[in-house]
Amino acid sequence: MATAAELRARRDALTAQRSSGVARVSYDGKTVDYRSVAEIDRAIEALDREIATAEGRRIVRQLRVTTAKGL
């Protein structure tokens, strides 16, 4: 398994690539081609989860909806 530093380097490369609009990323002598921005976003989210796991923490995402009738 990759270290947290290696995963962060991959994430930084993806983030830079996403903002540049280029669909090809190279790191550690490897090249990856992406088809769309959505695919890049999914890869970044996956790396975020891997980084959190490598650092021993969890990513918790919650959405709370509160409604009232106004009475």
HUHU-V599935 format. One record per helix or strand. SS is the DSSP state (h for helix, s for strand). FROM is the first residue (numbers start at 1). TO is the last residue. If there is no record, write none. Layout:
[[SS,FROM,TO] [SS,FROM,TO]]
//
This chain:
[[h,4,20] [s,24,27] [s,30,33] [h,37,54]]
//
